[in-house]
């Protein structure tokens, strides 16, 4: 009886090792295909300056310059906001090559 159990255990072990070696992995490298490069534009940079002046500091001028805007990142936007006793005015300009 012990011999039969030993023979079955040995057969099961051999069958398990044969099935484990049956797996095949194939890796194919094709160096002819060009590499895919994804370029992302540089992050935008914003600089804000504020000036006060005029009679008793009642005039305020704020200039905001943002570079690296647009789809390609080549644009620059400049916004100027001017405020005084007569009112306020905002002018924006965008430069793209």
C-alpha positions as CSV (number, residue, x, y, z in Angstrom):
1,X,0.0,0.0,0.0
2,X,2.8,2.4,0.9
3,X,4.5,1.6,-2.4
4,X,1.4,2.5,-4.4
5,X,1.0,5.8,-2.6
6,X,4.7,6.6,-3.2
7,X,4.4,5.7,-6.9
8,X,1.3,8.0,-7.2
9,X,3.1,10.9,-5.4
10,X,6.2,10.4,-7.7
11,X,4.0,10.4,-10.8
12,X,2.1,13.5,-9.7
13,X,5.3,15.3,-9.0
14,X,6.8,14.4,-12.4
15,X,3.6,15.4,-14.2
16,X,3.6,18.8,-12.4
17,X,7.2,19.5,-13.4
18,X,6.5,18.6,-17.0
19,X,3.6,20.9,-17.2
20,X,5.6,23.8,-15.7
21,X,8.3,23.5,-18.4
22,X,5.7,23.6,-21.2
23,X,5.3,27.4,-20.9
24,X,7.2,29.4,-23.5
25,X,7.8,33.1,-23.6
26,X,8.9,34.8,-26.7
27,X,10.1,38.4,-26.7
28,X,10.6,40.1,-30.1
29,X,12.4,43.4,-30.3
30,X,12.0,45.5,-33.5
31,X,14.6,48.2,-33.6
32,X,13.4,49.5,-37.0
33,X,10.3,51.1,-35.6
34,X,10.9,54.7,-34.4
35,X,10.5,55.6,-30.8
36,X,7.5,57.5,-29.7
37,X,8.3,60.8,-28.1
38,X,5.7,62.9,-26.4
39,X,6.8,66.5,-26.0
40,X,5.0,68.7,-23.5
41,X,5.4,72.4,-23.4
42,X,7.2,74.1,-20.6
43,X,5.0,75.2,-17.7
44,X,3.7,78.8,-17.9
45,X,5.3,81.5,-15.8
46,X,3.4,84.5,-14.4
47,X,4.9,87.7,-13.1
48,X,2.7,90.4,-11.5
49,X,3.9,93.9,-10.7
50,X,1.9,96.5,-8.9
51,X,2.7,100.2,-8.8
52,X,0.9,103.0,-6.8
53,X,1.3,106.7,-7.5
54,X,-0.5,109.9,-8.3
55,X,-2.1,112.3,-5.9
56,X,-1.9,110.6,-2.4
57,X,-1.4,107.2,-3.9
58,X,-4.9,107.1,-5.6
59,X,-3.6,105.6,-8.9
60,X,-2.9,101.9,-9.1
61,X,-1.3,100.1,-12.1
62,X,-1.1,96.3,-12.1
63,X,0.8,94.5,-14.9
64,X,0.6,90.7,-15.3
65,X,2.9,89.0,-17.8
66,X,2.3,85.3,-18.5
67,X,4.7,83.3,-20.8
68,X,4.3,79.8,-22.1
69,X,0.6,79.9,-22.9
70,X,-1.3,78.6,-25.8
71,X,-1.4,75.1,-27.4
72,X,2.3,75.0,-28.2
73,X,3.5,77.0,-25.2
74,X,5.1,79.7,-27.4
75,X,2.7,82.5,-26.6
76,X,2.9,85.4,-24.1
77,X,0.1,87.3,-22.6
78,X,0.4,90.8,-21.0
79,X,-2.5,92.3,-19.1
80,X,-2.4,95.8,-17.7
81,X,-5.0,97.1,-15.2
82,X,-5.0,100.8,-14.4
83,X,-7.2,102.4,-11.8
84,X,-7.5,106.1,-10.7
85,X,-10.0,108.6,-9.6
86,X,-11.7,108.8,-13.0
87,X,-12.2,105.0,-13.4
88,X,-10.4,101.9,-14.3
89,X,-9.2,100.3,-17.5
90,X,-7.9,96.9,-18.5
91,X,-5.9,96.2,-21.6
92,X,-4.7,92.7,-22.6
93,X,-2.3,91.7,-25.4
94,X,-1.3,88.2,-26.6
95,X,1.8,87.6,-28.8
96,X,2.2,84.3,-30.6
97,X,4.8,83.6,-33.2
